[in-house]
Amino acid sequence: MSTVVAQFEQQYAALQAQKQRMVWRYGGLFTVAMLLSAWIGEFSPFKIWQGLPRIHEYVFKTLPVLGWVTLWADLAEWFWGLRKWLGLLLETVLIAYLSTLLGSVGALALAFDASANLQRSGWGYGLARRAMELARTIPELVFALIFVFAFGLGPMAGVLAIAIHTMGGSGKLFAEAVENIDMKPVDGLRATGASWLQMLRFAVLPQVFPNFISFTLWRFEINVRSASVLGFVGAGGIGQEFYTAIRMLYYEDISAMLLLLVATVMLIDIVCERLRHRVIGKENMS
C-alpha cells in the first residue's frame, strides 16, 4: 500500500513540476512578446502622460460655448447642419444595413463548408476557410478604394467593401458556432438518409440560429461605424463631411457630428437588443 502511495505522490509531483515549467515557459514567452510589442509600437506611459493635456485641449476646442440666456441660439448654431447631417447619417445606416445583409448571406453560405464537423472534404473546408480569411484580412478601406476606382464615388463602393469584410468576419463566427453544436441530431438525420439541406434545416440551424442572430446584429453595429469611416475615401455616408470638418478644423462641427453618430449607435444598440431578445424568446430580460 505504501508503495502505491509513493508512486502516486511521485507522479503527482512530476505533473506539478511539468505544469510549473509550462507556466514559466509560456509566461516568459508572453512577457517577451508584450515587451517586444511595446517597443515596436513605441508605447510609453511617459509619452501618454505628456500627451494627455493635448488630448484635453483638442476635445475642449470641439465643444461650443453655451449660455443659459442664449442656449437655444447656441444649440442652433452648433447644429447648423442638422438637416444635412441627418440625411448623411441615414445614408450611413442604410449602407451598413445592406452590407450587413449581403455579407451575412455570404457568411451563411460559407459557414457550413468551413465547419470541420460538417465538411468532410478537406479541400472544401480549406477553400472556404481561405476565402473567409482573404475577405476579412484585407482592410475595408482598401476594398473601398478599389471599388471607388471601379465604380466611381458613392455608397455602392461602401456597401460592397463592408459586405465582403462582413462575410469574412461573420463567416468565421458562424463556422465556430456550428462546430460547437451537438452532433447527435446530425448523425440521426444522416442515418435516415436525409439530404444535406435537410440536415442543415432540421439539425443544425435550430441549434445555431440564436447565435447567428446575435452575431449579425452585433456586426450591424460595427458596420455603422465602418460606413462612417469609409466616407473618408468617397464611399458615401457622413464620413466625407466628417473628414472635411477635421481637415478644415471646424471643431464644433466635429463634436456635433460625433454626438449624432454616438446617439445613432446607442439607438441601434437598444433596438437590436430588444429584437434579439424577442427572436430568442427572452422578452422578459429587457
Backbone as numpy.savetxt, mean C-alpha at the origin, in Angstrom:
# Nx Ny Nz CAx CAy CAz Cx Cy Cz
17.72 -44.73 35.36 16.88 -43.52 35.36 17.76 -42.27 35.36
18.80 -42.29 36.19 19.69 -41.14 36.26 20.41 -40.90 34.92
20.67 -42.03 34.18 21.32 -41.90 32.87 20.40 -41.18 31.88
19.11 -41.50 31.90 18.13 -40.87 31.00 18.02 -39.38 31.32
17.98 -39.08 32.61 17.89 -37.67 33.02 19.14 -36.91 32.59
20.29 -37.53 32.73 21.54 -36.88 32.35 21.58 -36.62 30.85
21.10 -37.62 30.04 21.06 -37.44 28.59 20.10 -36.31 28.21
18.96 -36.27 28.90 17.99 -35.21 28.63 18.58 -33.84 28.94
19.28 -33.74 30.07 19.88 -32.47 30.44 20.97 -32.06 29.46
21.72 -33.04 28.97 22.75 -32.73 27.98 22.13 -32.22 26.67
21.07 -32.92 26.22 20.40 -32.50 24.99 19.78 -31.11 25.14
19.19 -30.88 26.32 18.57 -29.58 26.56 19.64 -28.48 26.59
20.75 -28.76 27.22 21.83 -27.77 27.27 22.39 -27.51 25.88
22.49 -28.57 25.07 22.99 -28.40 23.70 22.02 -27.55 22.87
20.72 -27.80 23.02 19.72 -27.00 22.30 19.76 -25.54 22.74
19.89 -25.31 24.04 19.96 -23.95 24.54 21.21 -23.24 24.02
22.33 -23.96 23.98 23.56 -23.37 23.46 23.42 -23.04 21.97
22.77 -23.95 21.22 22.55 -23.70 19.80 21.64 -22.49 19.60
20.60 -22.41 20.40 19.69 -21.28 20.32 20.40 -19.98 20.64
21.26 -20.00 21.65 22.00 -18.79 22.03 22.96 -18.38 20.93
23.61 -19.35 20.29 24.51 -19.02 19.18 23.74 -18.38 18.02
22.55 -18.90 17.74 21.73 -18.33 16.67 21.31 -16.90 17.00
20.96 -16.67 18.28 20.56 -15.32 18.68 21.72 -14.35 18.49
22.92 -14.76 18.93 24.08 -13.90 18.77 24.43 -13.70 17.30
24.33 -14.77 16.50 24.67 -14.67 15.08 23.74 -13.72 14.35
22.42 -13.97 14.48 21.46 -13.13 13.75 21.35 -11.75 14.37
21.55 -11.66 15.69 21.58 -10.34 16.31 22.75 -9.51 15.80
23.90 -10.16 15.61 25.05 -9.46 15.07 24.82 -9.02 13.63
24.23 -9.91 12.82 23.92 -9.54 11.43 22.94 -8.37 11.38
21.94 -8.40 12.27 20.97 -7.31 12.32 21.64 -5.99 12.68
22.53 -6.04 13.65 23.22 -4.82 14.08 24.11 -4.27 12.97
24.85 -5.16 12.30 25.71 -4.73 11.21 24.89 -4.12 10.08
23.77 -4.78 9.73 22.91 -4.26 8.67 22.33 -2.89 9.05
21.94 -2.73 10.31 21.38 -1.47 10.76 22.42 -0.35 10.69
23.63 -0.62 11.16 24.68 0.39 11.14 25.10 0.73 9.71
25.17 -0.29 8.86 25.53 -0.04 7.46 24.46 0.79 6.77
23.18 0.47 7.04 22.09 1.24 6.45 22.12 2.69 6.92
22.39 2.90 8.22 22.46 4.27 8.75 23.62 5.03 8.11
24.74 4.35 7.86 25.88 5.00 7.24 25.60 5.35 5.78
25.04 4.39 5.03 24.72 4.65 3.62 23.65 5.73 3.50
22.64 5.67 4.39 21.56 6.65 4.35 21.89 7.97 5.00
23.14 8.12 5.48 23.58 9.35 6.14 22.63 9.75 7.26
22.15 8.76 7.99 21.23 9.01 9.10 22.03 9.49 10.30
21.62 10.63 10.81 22.34 11.22 11.94 21.35 11.90 12.89
21.25 11.44 14.12 20.38 12.14 15.09 20.77 13.60 15.27
22.07 13.91 15.14 22.52 15.29 15.27 21.96 16.16 14.14
21.98 15.62 12.90 21.41 16.37 11.77 19.91 16.56 11.94
19.24 15.54 12.46 17.80 15.66 12.69 17.52 16.76 13.71
18.30 16.78 14.76 18.12 17.80 15.79 18.37 19.21 15.23
19.37 19.33 14.34 19.65 20.61 13.72 18.55 21.04 12.74
17.97 20.04 12.05 16.99 20.37 11.02 15.58 20.57 11.51
15.28 20.15 12.72 13.91 20.29 13.25 13.41 21.74 13.24
14.21 22.72 13.63 13.71 24.10 13.56 13.33 24.53 12.16
14.06 24.05 11.14 13.75 24.43 9.76 12.44 23.79 9.31
12.18 22.56 9.78 10.89 21.93 9.47 9.76 22.75 10.06
9.94 23.17 11.32 8.93 23.99 11.97 8.73 25.30 11.23
9.83 25.88 10.76 9.75 27.14 10.02 8.97 26.98 8.73
9.21 25.88 8.01 8.50 25.66 6.75 7.02 25.44 6.99
6.69 24.59 7.97 5.29 24.33 8.28 4.60 25.62 8.72
5.27 26.43 9.52 4.69 27.67 10.00 4.39 28.62 8.84
5.25 28.61 7.81 5.03 29.48 6.65 3.76 29.09 5.88
3.41 27.80 5.90 2.24 27.35 5.14 0.92 27.71 5.83
0.98 28.11 7.09 -0.24 28.39 7.83 -0.63 29.86 7.66
-1.90 30.14 7.38 -2.32 31.53 7.19 -2.50 32.24 8.53
-2.58 33.54 8.45 -2.86 34.35 9.64 -4.38 34.50 9.75
-4.95 33.97 10.83 -6.39 34.01 11.04 -6.71 34.90 12.24
-7.69 35.74 12.10 -8.14 36.59 13.19 -9.61 36.38 13.46
-10.02 36.56 14.71 -11.43 36.33 15.06 -12.34 37.30 14.32
-11.93 38.53 14.20 -12.80 39.54 13.57 -12.92 39.27 12.07
-11.81 38.90 11.45 -11.79 38.67 9.99 -11.71 37.19 9.63
-12.25 36.33 10.51 -12.06 34.89 10.34 -12.59 34.40 9.00
-13.83 34.74 8.67 -14.42 34.22 7.43 -13.70 34.76 6.20
-13.30 36.01 6.27 -12.56 36.58 5.15 -11.19 35.91 5.00
-10.56 35.62 6.14 -9.25 34.95 6.09 -9.39 33.53 5.54
-10.44 32.82 5.97 -10.66 31.46 5.45 -10.97 31.49 3.96
-11.76 32.47 3.54 -12.08 32.58 2.11 -10.82 32.86 1.29
-9.92 33.67 1.85 -8.68 33.93 1.14 -7.76 32.71 1.13
-7.77 31.96 2.23 -6.95 30.75 2.33 -7.39 29.71 1.31
-8.70 29.49 1.23 -9.24 28.49 0.30 -9.83 29.17 -0.94
-9.08 30.11 -1.49 -9.56 30.86 -2.65 -9.83 29.96 -3.85
-9.07 28.87 -3.98 -9.24 27.96 -5.12 -10.02 26.73 -4.80
-10.92 26.81 -3.82 -11.62 25.62 -3.34 -12.37 24.90 -4.45
-13.08 25.64 -5.28 -13.86 24.99 -6.34 -12.96 24.23 -7.30
-11.87 24.85 -7.71 -10.94 24.18 -8.63 -10.27 22.99 -7.94
-9.85 23.17 -6.69 -9.16 22.10 -5.97 -10.07 20.90 -5.73
-11.33 21.16 -5.41 -12.25 20.05 -5.20 -12.47 19.26 -6.48
-12.53 19.97 -7.61 -12.67 19.26 -8.89 -11.46 18.38 -9.18
-10.27 18.92 -8.93 -9.05 18.12 -9.14 -8.96 16.98 -8.13
-9.43 17.22 -6.91 -9.42 16.17 -5.90 -10.37 15.05 -6.27
-11.54 15.41 -6.81 -12.47 14.39 -7.28 -11.86 13.58 -8.41
-11.15 14.24 -9.30 -10.45 13.53 -10.38 -9.42 12.56 -9.81
-8.71 12.99 -8.77 -7.72 12.14 -8.12 -8.37 10.89 -7.53
-9.50 11.07 -6.85 -10.19 9.94 -6.23 -10.71 8.97 -7.30
-11.22 9.51 -8.39 -11.74 8.65 -9.46 -10.61 7.90 -10.16
-9.46 8.54 -10.31 -8.29 7.84 -10.86 -7.92 6.67 -9.95
-7.89 6.94 -8.64 -7.56 5.89 -7.68 -8.60 4.76 -7.71
-9.87 5.13 -7.85 -10.94 4.12 -7.86 -10.81 3.19 -9.06
-10.67 3.78 -10.25 -10.60 2.96 -11.46 -9.32 2.13 -11.48
-8.21 2.71 -11.07 -6.96 1.96 -11.07 -6.99 0.83 -10.04
-7.64 1.06 -8.90 -7.79 0.00 -7.91 -8.64 -1.13 -8.45
-9.71 -0.78 -9.15 -10.58 -1.80 -9.74 -9.84 -2.63 -10.77
-9.16 -1.97 -11.70 -8.44 -2.70 -12.75 -7.29 -3.52 -12.17
-6.54 -2.91 -11.26 -5.41 -3.61 -10.67 -5.83 -4.80 -9.83
-6.95 -4.69 -9.11 -7.43 -5.80 -8.28 -7.92 -6.95 -9.14
-8.54 -6.64 -10.27 -8.96 -7.71 -11.20 -7.73 -8.45 -11.72
-6.69 -7.70 -12.10 -5.46 -8.34 -12.54 -4.79 -9.14 -11.44
-4.82 -8.62 -10.21 -4.24 -9.35 -9.08 -5.00 -10.64 -8.82
-6.32 -10.57 -8.93 -7.14 -11.76 -8.72 -6.84 -12.82 -9.78
-6.60 -12.37 -11.01 -6.31 -13.32 -12.08 -4.98 -14.03 -11.88
-4.01 -13.34 -11.26 -2.68 -13.91 -11.06 -2.52 -14.63 -9.73
-3.35 -14.27 -8.74 -3.12 -14.74 -7.37 -3.19 -16.25 -7.25
-4.13 -16.88 -7.93 -4.30 -18.33 -7.76 -3.16 -19.11 -8.42
-2.67 -18.60 -9.56 -1.51 -19.25 -10.17 -0.24 -18.99 -9.37
-0.22 -17.91 -8.59 0.96 -17.57 -7.79 0.91 -18.18 -6.40
-0.05 -19.07 -6.14 -0.17 -19.73 -4.84 0.39 -21.14 -4.94
1.39 -21.43 -4.12 2.08 -22.72 -4.22 1.17 -23.89 -3.89
0.14 -23.69 -3.07 -0.73 -24.80 -2.70 -1.77 -25.11 -3.77
-1.98 -24.22 -4.73 -2.96 -24.47 -5.80 -2.30 -24.74 -7.14
-1.23 -24.02 -7.43 -0.57 -24.16 -8.72 0.47 -25.28 -8.65
0.19 -26.37 -9.33 1.09 -27.52 -9.32 2.14 -27.47 -10.42
2.01 -26.49 -11.30 2.99 -26.34 -12.37 4.05 -25.34 -11.92
5.29 -25.80 -11.90 6.38 -24.94 -11.44 6.57 -23.72 -12.32
6.48 -23.91 -13.65 6.69 -22.77 -14.54 5.54 -21.79 -14.45
4.30 -22.28 -14.26 3.15 -21.39 -14.11 3.25 -20.55 -12.85
3.66 -21.19 -11.76 3.84 -20.49 -10.49 4.94 -19.43 -10.62
6.06 -19.82 -11.20 7.17 -18.88 -11.35 6.82 -17.72 -12.25
6.10 -18.00 -13.35 5.73 -16.93 -14.28 4.80 -15.92 -13.62
3.82 -16.41 -12.85 2.90 -15.51 -12.17 3.62 -14.67 -11.12
4.51 -15.31 -10.37 5.26 -14.58 -9.34 6.17 -13.52 -9.96
6.85 -13.85 -11.04 7.77 -12.89 -11.66 7.00 -11.72 -12.27
5.83 -11.99 -12.82 5.02 -10.92 -13.40 4.59 -9.93 -12.32
4.18 -10.44 -11.16 3.77 -9.56 -10.07 4.96 -8.79 -9.51
6.12 -9.43 -9.44 7.31 -8.74 -8.95 7.69 -7.60 -9.88
7.62 -7.84 -11.18 7.94 -6.79 -12.14 6.97 -5.62 -12.01
5.69 -5.94 -11.83 4.66 -4.90 -11.78 4.82 -4.00 -10.56
5.21 -4.57 -9.42 5.30 -3.76 -8.21 6.71 -3.22 -7.94
7.72 -3.70 -8.67 9.08 -3.23 -8.44 9.34 -1.91 -9.15
8.85 -1.78 -10.38 9.04 -0.53 -11.12 8.17 0.55 -10.48
8.74 1.68 -10.08 7.97 2.72 -9.41 6.82 3.24 -10.27
5.76 3.67 -9.59 4.60 4.20 -10.31 4.96 5.42 -11.14
5.89 6.24 -10.64 6.29 7.43 -11.39 6.93 7.06 -12.72
7.69 5.96 -12.74 8.30 5.52 -13.99 7.23 5.06 -14.97
6.29 4.26 -14.49 5.17 3.86 -15.35 4.43 5.08 -15.87
4.19 6.05 -14.98 3.44 7.25 -15.38 4.18 8.02 -16.47
5.51 8.15 -16.33 6.28 8.85 -17.35 6.20 8.13 -18.69
6.25 6.80 -18.65 6.15 6.02 -19.90 4.80 6.24 -20.56
3.74 6.19 -19.77 2.39 6.32 -20.34 2.09 7.76 -20.75
2.66 8.74 -20.05 2.51 10.12 -20.49 3.19 10.31 -21.84
4.36 9.70 -22.01 5.06 9.77 -23.29 4.25 9.08 -24.39
3.60 7.95 -24.04 2.88 7.16 -25.05 1.51 7.74 -25.38
0.78 8.16 -24.34 -0.62 8.57 -24.54 -0.86 10.05 -24.31
0.14 10.79 -23.88 -0.04 12.21 -23.64 -0.43 12.50 -22.21
-0.46 13.79 -21.88 -0.82 14.22 -20.54 -2.28 13.89 -20.25
-2.58 13.60 -18.98 -3.96 13.35 -18.60 -4.11 12.19 -17.65
-5.33 11.98 -17.15 -5.59 10.96 -16.13 -5.33 9.53 -16.58
-5.44 9.25 -17.89 -5.28 7.88 -18.37 -3.91 7.31 -17.99
-2.88 8.13 -18.10 -1.54 7.67 -17.74 -1.47 7.30 -16.26
-2.13 8.09 -15.41 -2.15 7.78 -13.99 -2.92 6.52 -13.68
-4.04 6.32 -14.35 -4.84 5.11 -14.13 -4.04 3.87 -14.47
-3.39 3.86 -15.62 -2.63 2.68 -16.05 -1.43 2.43 -15.13
-0.73 3.50 -14.74 0.45 3.34 -13.89 0.08 2.75 -12.54
-0.96 3.29 -11.91 -1.36 2.80 -10.58 -1.97 1.41 -10.68
-2.70 1.14 -11.75 -3.32 -0.18 -11.92 -2.26 -1.28 -12.00
-1.19 -1.03 -12.73 -0.13 -2.03 -12.86 0.54 -2.26 -11.51
0.83 -1.18 -10.81 1.48 -1.32 -9.50 0.54 -2.01 -8.51
-0.75 -1.71 -8.59 -1.73 -2.36 -7.72 -1.80 -3.85 -8.01
-1.75 -4.22 -9.27 -1.79 -5.63 -9.64 -0.63 -6.39 -9.00
0.55 -5.80 -9.01 1.71 -6.47 -8.41 1.64 -6.54 -6.90
1.26 -5.42 -6.26 1.21 -5.39 -4.80 0.07 -6.20 -4.22
-1.14 -5.99 -4.75 -2.29 -6.74 -4.24 -2.21 -8.21 -4.62
-1.63 -8.51 -5.78 -1.50 -9.90 -6.17 -0.68 -10.70 -5.18
0.39 -10.11 -4.65 1.21 -10.80 -3.64 0.39 -11.05 -2.38
-0.36 -10.05 -1.93 -1.19 -10.22 -0.72 -2.28 -11.26 -0.95
-2.91 -11.21 -2.12 -3.95 -12.20 -2.43 -3.37 -13.61 -2.43
-2.21 -13.77 -3.08 -1.61 -15.10 -3.18 -1.24 -15.65 -1.80
-0.71 -14.80 -0.94 -0.34 -15.26 0.40 -1.57 -15.59 1.23
-2.67 -14.88 1.01 -3.92 -15.24 1.70 -4.41 -16.60 1.22
-4.28 -16.88 -0.07 -4.71 -18.17 -0.62 -3.84 -19.30 -0.07
-2.55 -19.03 0.11 -1.65 -20.07 0.62 -1.93 -20.44 2.07
-2.69 -19.62 2.77 -3.00 -19.89 4.17 -4.38 -20.53 4.38
-5.05 -20.91 3.32 -6.39 -21.48 3.46 -6.31 -22.93 3.96
-7.44 -23.41 4.41 -7.57 -24.82 4.78 -7.77 -25.62 3.49
-6.89 -26.57 3.23 -6.91 -27.31 1.97 -7.90 -28.46 1.95
-8.53 -28.75 3.07 -9.47 -29.88 3.08 -10.64 -29.70 2.12
-11.31 -28.52 2.09 -12.37 -28.35 1.09 -11.87 -28.46 -0.35
-10.66 -27.97 -0.59 -10.08 -28.06 -1.94 -9.85 -29.52 -2.33
-9.26 -30.29 -1.43 -9.02 -31.71 -1.72 -10.33 -32.47 -1.89
-11.35 -32.10 -1.11 -12.64 -32.76 -1.24 -13.26 -32.52 -2.60
-13.22 -31.30 -3.08 -13.80 -31.00 -4.40 -12.98 -31.63 -5.51
-11.67 -31.67 -5.35 -10.84 -32.34 -6.35 -11.17 -33.82 -6.43
-11.44 -34.43 -5.28 -11.77 -35.85 -5.26 -13.08 -36.15 -5.96
-14.00 -35.16 -5.99 -15.29 -35.37 -6.67 -15.23 -35.05 -8.15
-14.06 -34.61 -8.62 -13.92 -34.29 -10.04 -14.33 -32.89 -10.41
-14.36 -31.97 -9.44 -14.74 -30.59 -9.72 -13.70 -29.92 -10.61
-14.16 -28.98 -11.40 -13.25 -28.25 -12.28 -12.45 -27.22 -11.48
-11.46 -26.63 -12.15 -10.63 -25.61 -11.50 -11.47 -24.43 -11.02
-12.37 -23.96 -11.89 -13.21 -22.82 -11.52 -14.17 -23.18 -10.39
-14.72 -24.37 -10.41 -15.61 -24.80 -9.33 -14.85 -24.88 -8.00
-13.63 -25.36 -8.06 -12.82 -25.44 -6.83 -12.56 -24.04 -6.27
-12.23 -23.09 -7.16 -12.01 -21.72 -6.70 -13.28 -21.11 -6.14
-14.39 -21.36 -6.83 -15.66 -20.73 -6.42 -16.16 -21.25 -5.09
-16.10 -22.55 -4.86 -16.75 -23.12 -3.68 -15.81 -23.50 -2.55
-14.50 -23.59 -2.82 -13.57 -24.00 -1.78 -12.57 -22.91 -1.38
-12.17 -22.08 -2.34 -11.12 -21.09 -2.06 -11.71 -19.72 -1.74
-12.53 -19.20 -2.63 -13.05 -17.84 -2.45 -13.80 -17.62 -1.14
-14.65 -18.55 -0.69 -15.32 -18.30 0.60 -14.35 -18.11 1.76
-13.16 -18.68 1.68 -12.20 -18.54 2.76 -11.39 -17.24 2.68
-11.15 -16.76 1.47 -10.26 -15.60 1.32 -11.00 -14.31 0.97
-12.30 -14.39 0.70 -13.04 -13.20 0.26 -12.94 -12.04 1.25
-13.12 -12.25 2.57 -12.97 -11.12 3.50 -11.59 -10.47 3.44
-10.54 -11.29 3.31 -9.20 -10.73 3.20 -9.03 -9.94 1.91
-9.59 -10.45 0.82 -9.51 -9.74 -0.45 -10.17 -8.37 -0.35
-11.33 -8.32 0.31 -12.03 -7.04 0.48 -11.18 -6.08 1.30
-10.61 -6.54 2.40 -9.78 -5.68 3.25 -8.57 -5.16 2.49
-7.88 -6.04 1.75 -6.70 -5.62 1.00 -7.06 -4.60 -0.08
-8.19 -4.82 -0.75 -8.59 -3.94 -1.84 -8.95 -2.55 -1.33
-9.70 -2.48 -0.23 -10.06 -1.18 0.33 -8.84 -0.45 0.86
-7.93 -1.20 1.47 -6.69 -0.59 1.95 -5.86 -0.07 0.78
-5.85 -0.82 -0.31 -5.10 -0.39 -1.48 -5.72 0.86 -2.10
-7.03 0.98 -2.03 -7.70 2.16 -2.56 -7.22 3.42 -1.83
-7.08 3.33 -0.51 -6.56 4.47 0.25 -5.15 4.83 -0.21
-4.31 3.82 -0.40 -2.94 4.06 -0.87 -2.95 4.71 -2.24
-3.83 4.27 -3.11 -3.86 4.77 -4.47 -4.35 6.20 -4.55
-5.15 6.64 -3.59 -5.53 8.06 -3.56 -4.28 8.90 -3.35
-3.43 8.47 -2.44 -2.17 9.17 -2.22 -1.29 9.11 -3.46
-1.21 7.93 -4.08 -0.37 7.78 -5.27 -0.87 8.65 -6.42
-2.19 8.71 -6.60 -2.76 9.52 -7.68 -2.47 11.00 -7.48
-2.42 11.43 -6.23 -2.11 12.84 -5.97 -0.66 13.16 -6.27
0.23 12.17 -6.19 1.65 12.40 -6.47 1.92 12.34 -7.97
1.22 11.47 -8.69 1.50 11.29 -10.12 1.14 12.53 -10.92
0.33 13.41 -10.36 0.07 14.66 -11.04 1.32 15.50 -11.24
2.38 15.21 -10.48 3.65 15.93 -10.64 4.22 15.74 -12.04
3.93 14.62 -12.68 4.46 14.36 -14.03 3.37 14.49 -15.09
2.26 15.12 -14.72 1.20 15.37 -15.70 0.24 14.23 -15.90
0.10 13.36 -14.89 -0.79 12.20 -15.02 -2.15 12.44 -14.39
-2.59 13.69 -14.34 -3.92 14.01 -13.86 -4.00 14.20 -12.36
-5.16 14.69 -11.90 -5.39 14.86 -10.48 -4.84 16.16 -9.93
-4.87 16.26 -8.61 -4.48 17.49 -7.92 -2.97 17.65 -7.82
-2.22 16.65 -8.19 -0.77 16.70 -8.02 -0.10 17.82 -8.79
-0.58 18.11 -10.01 0.03 19.18 -10.80 -0.14 20.52 -10.12
-1.34 20.77 -9.58 -1.59 22.02 -8.86 -0.74 22.10 -7.59
-0.61 20.96 -6.92 0.19 20.90 -5.71 1.66 21.16 -6.02
2.14 20.59 -7.11 3.53 20.79 -7.52 3.79 22.25 -7.88
2.84 22.87 -8.55 2.98 24.28 -8.90 3.07 25.15 -7.66
2.24 24.83 -6.66 2.26 25.61 -5.42 3.60 25.46 -4.70
4.15 24.27 -4.70 5.44 24.05 -4.05 6.55 24.78 -4.81
6.53 24.68 -6.12 7.59 25.30 -6.92 7.55 26.82 -6.86
6.34 27.38 -6.83 6.18 28.83 -6.80 6.16 29.41 -5.39
6.33 28.52 -4.38 6.36 28.95 -2.98 5.05 29.60 -2.54
3.92 29.05 -3.03 2.61 29.50 -2.56 2.29 28.71 -1.29
2.86 29.14 -0.19 2.84 28.35 1.04 1.42 28.07 1.53
0.56 29.09 1.53 -0.79 28.89 2.05 -1.60 27.95 1.17
-1.35 27.96 -0.13 -2.03 27.01 -1.02 -1.61 25.58 -0.70
-0.34 25.40 -0.33 0.14 24.05 0.02 -0.63 23.51 1.20
-0.77 24.29 2.27 -1.47 23.80 3.45 -2.95 23.61 3.17
-3.56 24.46 2.35 -4.98 24.31 2.04 -5.24 23.00 1.29
-4.42 22.72 0.28 -4.61 21.48 -0.48 -4.27 20.26 0.35
-3.28 20.38 1.23 -2.95 19.26 2.11 -4.12 18.94 3.05
-4.75 19.97 3.60 -5.89 19.75 4.48 -7.04 19.07 3.72
-7.28 19.50 2.50 -8.33 18.86 1.69 -8.00 17.41 1.42
-6.74 17.12 1.13 -6.32 15.75 0.85 -6.44 14.88 2.09
-6.01 15.40 3.25 -6.11 14.65 4.49 -7.57 14.38 4.85
-8.42 15.39 4.70 -9.84 15.21 4.99 -10.46 14.16 4.06
-10.04 14.16 2.79 -10.56 13.17 1.84 -10.15 11.76 2.23
-8.88 11.58 2.59 -8.40 10.25 2.99 -9.11 9.78 4.26
-9.32 10.68 5.20 -10.05 10.32 6.42 -11.47 9.88 6.11
-12.14 10.60 5.23 -13.51 10.23 4.85 -13.52 8.88 4.15
-12.56 8.66 3.26 -12.48 7.38 2.56 -12.23 6.25 3.56
-11.38 6.50 4.54 -11.10 5.48 5.56 -12.35 5.11 6.34
-13.14 6.10 6.72 -14.38 5.83 7.46 -15.36 5.03 6.62
-15.53 5.45 5.36 -16.47 4.76 4.47 -16.00 3.33 4.20
-14.70 3.15 3.94 -14.17 1.81 3.66 -14.29 0.90 4.89
-14.08 1.47 6.07 -14.21 0.66 7.28 -15.64 0.16 7.46
-16.62 1.04 7.27 -18.02 0.63 7.39 -18.39 -0.39 6.32
-17.90 -0.16 5.11 -18.18 -1.10 4.02 -17.59 -2.47 4.30
-16.35 -2.48 4.79 -15.71 -3.77 5.10 -16.45 -4.51 6.20
-16.85 -3.80 7.24 -17.61 -4.44 8.32 -18.95 -4.98 7.83
-19.58 -4.24 6.93 -20.86 -4.71 6.41 -20.69 -5.96 5.55
-19.64 -5.95 4.73 -19.41 -7.09 3.82 -19.10 -8.36 4.60
-18.26 -8.24 5.64 -17.88 -9.45 6.38 -18.81 -9.73 7.54
-19.92 -8.97 7.63 -20.93 -9.27 8.62 -20.58 -8.85 10.03
-19.90 -7.68 10.16 -19.51 -7.21 11.50 -19.92 -5.75 11.69
-21.18 -5.47 11.37 -21.67 -4.11 11.50 -21.60 -3.62 12.92
-21.69 -4.52 13.88 -21.72 -4.11 15.28 -20.38 -3.60 15.78
-19.31 -3.84 14.99 -17.98 -3.39 15.41 -17.82 -1.88 15.26
-18.60 -1.27 14.32 -18.43 0.15 14.05 -19.31 0.97 14.96
